[in-house]
Amino acid sequence: MMKHDLFKRLAAALLAAAAVLPFAGCAGGESTQQSSASESKADTPAVTGDVTVRIFNVGKADAMVIQTANTVTVIDAGNKGDGKYIDKYLAAQGIDTIDTMLITHFDKDHVGGAARIINRLHVKEVLVPDYVSTSDEYESFIEKAQETETPVTALNMGSKRDFTLDDAVCTVYAPEKNDYGKNEENDFSLVLYLRHGENTMLFTGDAEAARQQEIMNLNLGKVNFLKFPYHGNYMATTEKFLDACQPDCTVICCSEEEYADPSTVETLEKRNISTLYTCDGDVTVVSDGKVLTYTQDAAAE
């Protein structure tokens, strides 16, 4: 049997087994997408602390940590070797446990560092989209999850998962389809929508045009902070997507060599949307429930 055929079987077995495990450390369950997020904004709990988002400078790749007083969430882990940045960042704070880890999709610049993180920290659960890959980075992630008995839950197409991070309310939206065409793996991206007091944040993975339209169909309304989709690539839907989200600030994960699309940069400038680029240094976003504060470290020489 060929190696990738074996891995498909192992991955499918792992994901199927993990899907029946209880969702660790989070409230709420999985359901179909029927109502807009705006309908539940009144249910946002009283603010008791800050939400801090750290977005790492790992080139044209995604690696982020969301922290509240009592929770740690990781979104993506960059390329192979990039997991060390998340590991060291949390270790410096004396943190050895991650409550929830989202791998938005299985491109190597999102799943590459996941094996290291799972190996070095206790991860209560990993949420992933419901498909498999044959890349070495994905296979390493699956192997390490099996080895460490880390629960991996695949969210069914068209489903969502609600949970809380202390006083922040989160929803993870799975993609609507199981086929977006050839080489459209980016559109399988999980999306995280976070509400904290009066502030809203949207993390979009590498959503391309089809997935961006699905996000717009959720009617989330204005978001204060947007993790710009797909490293700043300009799409046919970019203008409409920004019209729907109306972000005050966005962060684009890119490198100097593979910078955001000039059309994207121009569009953001014309709309007066404050934009930070991770190639200029790690970005920290802090919500106190009313105001979002953005800071950026100087990039290492």
QUIWOUR-V521609 format. One record per pair of residues at least 12 apart in sequence whose ideal C-beta (glycine too) atoms are under 8 Angstrom apart, sorted by the first residue. I is the first residue (numbers start at 1). J is the second residue. D is the distance in Angstrom with one decimal. If there is no record, write none. Layout:
i-><I;I>
j-><J;J>
d-><D;D>
This chain:
i-><4;4;7;7;7;7;8;8;10;10;11;11;11;11;12;14;14;14;14;15;15;15;15;15;15;18;18;18;18;19;19;21;21;21;23;23;23;23;24;24;24;24;24;25;25;25;25;25;25;26;26;26;26;26;26;27;27;27;28;28;28;28;29;29;30;30;30;30;30;31;31;31;32;32;32;33;33;33;33;33;33;36;36;36;36;37;37;37;37;37;37;37;38;38;38;40;41;43;44;44;44;44;45;45;45;46;47;47;47;47;47;47;48;48;48;49;49;49;49;50;50;50;50;50;51;51;51;51;51;51;51;51;51;51;51;52;52;52;52;52;52;52;53;53;53;53;53;53;53;53;53;54;54;54;54;54;55;55;55;55;55;55;55;55;56;56;56;56;56;56;56;57;57;57;57;57;57;57;57;58;58;58;58;58;58;59;59;59;59;59;59;59;60;60;60;60;60;60;60;61;61;61;61;61;61;61;61;62;62;62;62;62;62;62;62;62;62;63;63;63;63;63;63;63;63;63;64;64;64;65;65;65;66;66;68;68;68;68;69;70;71;71;71;71;72;72;72;72;72;73;73;73;73;73;73;73;74;74;74;74;74;74;74;75;75;75;75;75;76;76;76;76;76;76;77;77;77;77;77;77;77;77;77;78;78;78;78;79;79;79;79;79;80;80;80;80;80;81;81;81;82;82;83;83;83;83;83;83;83;84;84;85;86;86;87;87;87;87;90;95;96;96;97;97;97;97;98;98;98;98;98;99;99;99;100;100;100;100;100;101;101;101;101;101;101;101;102;102;102;102;102;102;103;103;103;103;103;104;104;104;104;104;104;104;105;105;105;105;105;105;105;105;106;106;106;106;106;106;106;106;106;106;107;107;107;107;108;108;108;108;110;110;111;111;111;111;111;112;114;114;114;114;114;115;115;115;115;115;118;118;118;118;118;119;119;119;123;123;124;125;125;125;125;126;126;126;126;126;127;127;127;127;127;128;128;128;128;128;129;129;129;129;129;129;129;130;130;130;130;130;130;131;131;131;131;133;155;155;155;156;157;157;157;157;157;158;158;158;159;160;160;160;161;165;167;167;167;168;168;168;168;169;169;169;170;170;170;170;171;171;172;172;172;173;173;173;173;173;173;173;174;175;175;175;175;175;175;176;177;180;180;184;184;186;186;186;186;186;186;187;187;187;187;188;189;189;189;189;189;189;190;191;191;191;191;191;191;193;193;193;196;196;197;197;197;197;198;198;199;199;199;199;199;199;199;200;200;200;200;200;200;201;201;201;201;201;201;201;202;202;202;202;202;202;202;202;203;204;204;204;204;204;205;205;206;206;206;207;207;208;208;208;208;209;209;209;211;212;212;212;212;212;212;213;215;215;216;216;216;216;220;220;222;222;222;223;223;223;224;224;224;224;225;225;225;225;225;225;225;226;226;226;226;226;227;227;227;228;228;228;228;228;228;228;229;231;231;231;231;231;232;232;232;232;232;232;232;232;232;233;233;233;234;234;234;234;238;238;238;239;242;242;242;242;247;248;248;248;249;249;249;249;249;249;249;250;250;250;250;250;251;251;251;251;251;251;252;252;252;252;252;253;254;254;254;255;256;259;259;260;274;276;276;279;280;280;280;281;281;281;281;282;282;283;283;283;284;284>
j-><134;139;132;134;139;142;132;134;142;146;132;138;139;142;132;142;145;146;152;128;130;132;152;153;154;151;152;153;154;153;154;125;151;153;125;153;161;163;99;100;124;125;151;71;99;100;124;125;163;99;100;125;161;163;164;162;163;164;161;162;163;164;161;162;155;156;159;160;161;159;160;162;158;159;160;158;159;160;173;176;218;218;219;220;221;171;193;195;218;219;220;221;219;220;221;169;195;169;169;195;196;197;164;167;169;167;167;196;197;288;289;290;69;166;167;68;69;166;167;68;69;286;287;288;66;67;68;165;168;194;196;199;201;286;287;66;67;68;284;285;286;287;65;66;67;201;225;284;285;286;287;67;89;282;283;284;227;251;253;278;282;283;284;285;78;82;85;86;89;278;282;278;279;280;281;282;297;299;300;78;79;82;85;253;278;78;79;109;254;255;258;279;109;231;253;254;255;257;258;76;78;79;82;109;110;112;253;75;76;78;104;109;110;205;206;227;253;75;76;77;78;82;83;85;86;113;76;203;227;86;89;90;165;194;165;166;167;168;166;166;99;100;165;166;90;95;97;98;99;98;99;100;101;102;165;170;86;98;100;101;102;117;123;101;102;104;192;203;102;103;104;110;111;205;101;103;110;111;112;113;114;116;117;109;110;112;113;108;109;112;113;137;108;112;113;137;140;112;113;116;112;113;112;113;114;115;116;117;120;113;116;113;113;117;116;117;120;121;121;121;121;122;121;122;123;124;117;121;122;123;124;124;125;165;124;125;126;127;163;114;117;118;123;125;126;127;126;127;128;172;190;192;126;127;128;141;190;129;189;190;191;203;205;206;129;185;186;188;189;190;205;206;128;129;131;132;133;135;137;138;185;188;135;185;186;206;135;136;137;138;205;206;133;135;137;138;141;137;126;137;140;141;144;137;140;141;143;144;141;144;145;148;150;144;147;148;148;150;151;150;151;152;153;145;150;151;152;153;153;155;161;172;190;152;153;154;155;190;154;155;174;175;188;189;190;154;155;156;157;174;178;154;178;185;188;185;172;174;190;174;174;175;176;177;178;174;175;176;174;172;173;174;174;194;196;197;289;194;195;196;287;194;195;196;192;193;194;195;192;193;190;191;192;190;191;192;193;214;215;218;190;187;188;189;190;211;214;214;210;210;211;208;210;205;206;207;208;211;230;207;208;210;211;211;204;205;206;207;211;229;205;203;204;205;207;211;215;218;220;223;287;289;287;288;289;290;289;290;224;225;287;289;290;291;292;220;221;222;223;224;225;223;224;225;226;227;285;287;215;220;223;225;226;227;245;247;227;226;227;228;229;230;229;230;229;230;231;229;230;229;230;233;235;235;236;237;229;229;235;237;238;240;241;237;241;244;237;240;241;244;244;245;245;246;247;245;246;247;247;248;249;292;247;248;249;250;251;285;292;245;247;249;250;251;250;251;253;250;251;252;253;260;264;275;241;252;253;254;258;260;252;253;254;259;260;261;264;265;277;260;261;264;261;263;264;267;263;264;267;267;267;268;271;273;273;273;274;292;273;274;275;276;285;292;294;268;273;274;275;276;275;276;277;278;283;285;264;275;276;277;278;278;277;278;279;279;279;277;279;277;294;294;296;299;296;298;299;296;297;298;299;296;297;295;296;297;296;297>
d-><4.0;7.9;7.7;6.6;5.1;6.9;5.4;7.2;6.5;7.3;4.5;7.7;8.0;5.0;6.4;6.1;6.6;5.9;6.0;7.4;7.3;7.6;6.1;7.8;4.3;4.9;4.3;5.2;7.2;5.8;5.9;7.7;4.7;6.9;6.4;6.9;7.2;7.2;7.4;8.0;4.0;4.7;6.6;7.4;4.3;6.6;5.0;7.1;8.0;7.1;6.3;7.9;7.8;3.1;6.8;7.3;5.6;5.1;6.8;3.4;5.1;7.5;7.3;7.3;6.7;7.1;5.0;6.9;5.3;6.7;6.1;7.8;5.9;6.1;7.5;6.2;7.3;5.3;6.5;7.9;6.8;6.2;3.8;6.9;7.7;6.5;5.8;7.6;6.5;7.3;4.7;7.2;6.3;7.0;5.0;7.6;6.5;7.0;5.7;5.1;7.6;6.6;7.4;4.9;7.0;6.6;5.3;6.8;4.2;7.2;3.3;7.8;7.5;6.6;4.8;6.1;4.5;6.2;6.5;7.3;7.9;5.5;6.4;5.5;6.7;7.4;5.6;7.1;5.1;7.2;4.7;7.8;8.0;7.2;4.4;7.3;4.8;7.7;6.6;7.3;5.1;7.9;7.3;5.2;7.9;7.1;7.8;7.0;4.3;7.7;8.0;7.5;6.4;6.5;7.6;5.5;7.2;5.4;6.9;6.0;6.7;4.4;7.7;7.3;6.9;7.3;4.9;7.0;7.6;7.0;5.4;4.6;6.5;7.6;5.5;5.1;7.8;5.9;7.9;4.0;6.8;4.4;6.3;7.6;7.3;7.7;7.2;7.8;7.7;4.1;7.4;7.4;6.4;5.2;6.8;5.3;4.8;7.9;4.2;7.7;4.1;5.1;6.2;3.7;7.0;7.3;6.4;6.9;4.0;6.6;7.1;6.8;5.3;7.1;7.8;7.8;5.1;7.9;5.6;5.5;3.9;5.4;7.9;6.3;6.0;6.6;6.4;7.1;7.3;6.0;6.5;7.0;6.8;7.3;4.7;4.0;7.2;6.0;5.5;5.5;4.9;7.9;4.4;5.9;6.8;6.0;6.8;5.0;5.6;7.2;6.2;4.9;7.3;7.2;6.3;7.9;6.1;5.4;7.6;4.5;7.0;6.7;7.9;7.9;4.7;6.7;6.4;5.6;7.0;6.3;5.7;4.3;7.4;7.5;7.9;7.4;7.1;6.7;6.5;3.4;4.4;7.6;5.5;6.4;7.4;5.9;4.7;5.9;5.1;3.9;6.6;7.7;7.0;4.1;6.4;5.8;7.7;7.3;6.7;7.8;6.2;4.1;7.7;2.9;6.7;7.2;3.4;4.6;7.7;7.4;6.5;7.9;6.9;5.8;6.5;6.2;5.2;6.7;6.8;7.9;5.6;6.1;6.6;4.6;7.8;7.1;7.2;5.6;7.1;4.6;6.8;5.3;7.7;7.7;6.8;5.8;7.8;6.5;7.1;7.3;7.0;7.8;5.1;7.2;4.6;7.2;7.6;5.0;7.8;6.6;5.7;6.3;6.3;7.4;4.9;7.3;7.7;7.4;4.5;4.7;7.7;7.8;3.2;7.0;5.8;5.9;6.4;4.8;4.8;7.2;5.9;6.3;7.6;7.9;7.5;7.7;3.9;6.5;7.6;4.6;6.9;7.9;7.9;6.2;7.1;6.6;5.7;7.9;4.4;8.0;7.1;7.2;7.8;7.7;5.2;5.6;5.3;4.4;7.6;7.7;7.9;4.3;7.6;7.7;4.2;5.0;7.3;4.1;7.2;4.8;5.9;5.6;5.2;5.4;8.0;6.7;7.9;5.2;7.3;7.6;4.7;7.6;6.1;6.6;6.2;7.0;4.7;7.1;5.5;6.1;6.6;6.0;6.6;6.1;7.2;5.4;7.3;7.4;6.8;6.4;6.1;6.1;4.4;7.2;5.5;4.1;6.2;5.7;6.0;6.9;7.4;8.0;7.2;7.9;5.8;7.6;6.6;3.9;6.7;6.3;5.9;6.0;6.3;6.3;5.2;6.5;7.8;5.1;4.9;6.4;5.1;6.7;8.0;7.7;6.7;7.5;7.5;5.6;6.7;4.3;7.9;7.3;4.7;7.7;6.1;7.0;5.0;7.7;7.4;4.9;5.6;7.0;5.4;7.0;4.5;7.9;7.0;7.9;7.4;6.5;6.2;6.2;5.0;6.9;7.6;6.2;6.8;5.0;7.7;5.4;7.5;6.8;7.1;7.3;3.8;6.7;4.9;7.1;6.0;6.6;5.3;4.9;4.0;7.8;6.7;2.9;5.3;4.9;5.8;7.7;6.2;6.7;5.5;6.5;6.8;7.8;5.9;7.8;5.9;7.7;4.7;5.6;7.1;7.5;2.6;5.9;6.3;5.3;5.0;7.3;4.5;6.4;7.1;7.8;5.6;7.5;7.8;7.2;4.5;5.4;7.4;6.4;6.8;4.4;7.7;7.7;7.6;7.4;7.8;6.8;4.4;7.1;5.2;6.9;6.4;7.7;4.4;7.2;5.9;7.2;4.0;7.9;6.8;7.9;6.3;4.3;7.2;4.2;6.4;7.4;5.9;7.6;6.0;4.6;5.4;4.5;7.7;6.4;6.5;4.4;7.8;7.9;4.7;6.0;7.3;7.8;7.7;6.7;6.4;4.6;7.7;7.4;6.9;4.3;7.8;5.0;7.3;5.5;6.8;5.1;7.2;5.5;6.4;7.1;5.6;7.3;7.8;5.9;5.9;5.5;3.8;7.5;4.3;7.8;7.3;5.7;7.5;4.6;6.6;4.6;7.8;7.7;7.6;7.8;7.6;6.6;5.6;5.1;7.1;6.9;4.0;7.9;5.4;7.3;2.7;5.6;4.7;7.4;7.8;7.7;5.3;7.0;4.0;4.0;4.6;7.2;7.8;6.5;6.3;6.7;7.0;7.8;6.3;7.2;5.8;7.2;6.6;7.2;6.9;4.3;7.3;7.2;7.8;6.8;5.9;6.8;5.8;7.5;5.3;7.6;7.5;4.9;7.6;6.6;5.2;7.5;7.5;6.4;7.4;5.2;7.0;4.9;5.7;6.5;5.6;5.0;4.9;7.3;7.0;6.6;7.3;6.5;5.7;6.6;6.1;7.8;5.5;4.8;4.2;5.1;4.2;7.0;4.6;7.4;5.1;8.0;7.5;7.7>
